[in-house]
Amino acid sequence: MVQQHSGATAGGSAGARRGGARLGAGAIASLVGVGLLVIFMIQNTDRITLTFLFWSFTWPLWLFTVVTALVGALIWFGLGVMRRHRRRTERRAERRD
């Protein structure tokens, strides 16, 4: 027998009880991190001079912070991709044995 449910129920939304859209710990940590980064950027608008080897340039501190965060995120993502690839190839090798 097929039962149909209306969109809202007396005990709460039907989607929440069925495991609807819920944020995991990683998503919450990411949102908190982005929020803290935005606050840091708003509070630090000074211009800084960066010197690396023979290059020297002046950037706003918030821009340097964004670039640094993006480079760090790309490295973190790349390491995760490499780890997943290594684990996948190890599992395939184990299945062949």
C-alpha positions as CSV (number, residue, x, y, z in Angstrom):
1,M,0.0,0.0,0.0
2,V,1.3,3.5,-0.9
3,Q,0.9,6.3,1.6
4,Q,1.2,9.9,0.7
5,H,2.4,12.5,3.1
6,S,1.8,16.2,3.1
7,G,4.7,18.6,3.1
8,A,4.6,19.5,6.8
9,T,3.8,17.3,9.8
10,A,3.0,18.0,13.4
11,G,6.3,16.6,14.7
12,G,8.5,18.7,12.4
13,S,9.6,18.6,8.8
14,A,9.6,15.2,7.1
15,G,12.9,15.9,5.4
16,A,14.7,16.4,8.8
17,R,13.6,13.0,10.1
18,R,14.7,11.3,6.8
19,G,18.2,12.7,7.0
20,G,17.5,15.7,4.8
21,A,20.0,18.6,4.4
22,R,22.2,18.5,7.5
23,L,25.6,20.1,7.9
24,G,28.4,17.8,8.9
25,A,31.2,18.7,11.2
26,G,33.6,19.4,8.3
27,A,31.1,21.8,6.7
28,I,30.6,23.6,10.0
29,A,34.3,23.9,10.6
30,S,34.8,25.2,7.1
31,L,32.1,27.8,7.6
32,V,33.5,29.0,10.9
33,G,37.0,29.2,9.3
34,V,35.7,31.3,6.4
35,G,33.9,33.5,8.8
36,L,37.0,34.1,10.9
37,L,39.0,34.7,7.7
38,V,36.5,37.4,6.6
39,I,36.6,39.1,10.0
40,F,40.4,39.1,9.9
41,M,40.4,40.6,6.4
42,I,38.0,43.4,7.4
43,Q,40.1,44.3,10.4
44,N,43.4,44.3,8.6
45,T,43.3,46.7,5.7
46,D,46.9,48.1,6.0
47,R,49.3,47.9,3.1
48,I,52.4,45.7,3.6
49,T,55.6,45.4,1.6
50,L,56.6,41.8,0.8
51,T,60.1,40.9,-0.2
52,F,61.0,37.5,-1.7
53,L,64.5,36.9,-3.1
54,F,64.9,39.9,-5.4
55,W,61.2,40.8,-5.8
56,S,59.6,43.4,-3.6
57,F,55.9,44.5,-3.9
58,T,53.2,46.2,-1.8
59,W,49.8,44.6,-1.2
60,P,46.9,45.2,1.1
61,L,47.2,42.7,4.0
62,W,43.7,41.4,3.3
63,L,44.7,40.5,-0.3
64,F,47.9,38.7,1.0
65,T,45.7,36.8,3.5
66,V,43.3,35.7,0.7
67,V,46.1,34.6,-1.6
68,T,47.8,32.7,1.3
69,A,44.5,31.0,2.2
70,L,43.8,30.0,-1.4
71,V,47.3,28.5,-1.8
72,G,46.9,26.6,1.4
73,A,43.5,25.3,0.4
74,L,44.9,24.2,-3.0
75,I,47.8,22.3,-1.3
76,W,45.4,20.7,1.2
77,F,43.1,19.6,-1.6
78,G,46.0,18.3,-3.7
79,L,47.3,16.3,-0.8
80,G,43.8,14.8,-0.3
81,V,43.6,13.8,-4.0
82,M,47.0,12.2,-3.9
83,R,46.1,10.2,-0.8
84,R,42.8,9.0,-2.3
85,H,44.6,8.0,-5.5
86,R,47.3,6.1,-3.5
87,R,44.7,4.3,-1.4
88,R,42.6,3.4,-4.5
89,T,45.7,1.9,-6.3
90,E,46.6,-0.1,-3.2
91,R,43.0,-1.5,-3.0
92,R,43.1,-2.5,-6.6
93,A,46.5,-4.2,-6.2
94,E,45.1,-6.1,-3.2
95,R,42.1,-7.3,-5.2
96,R,44.4,-8.6,-7.9
97,D,46.4,-10.7,-5.5
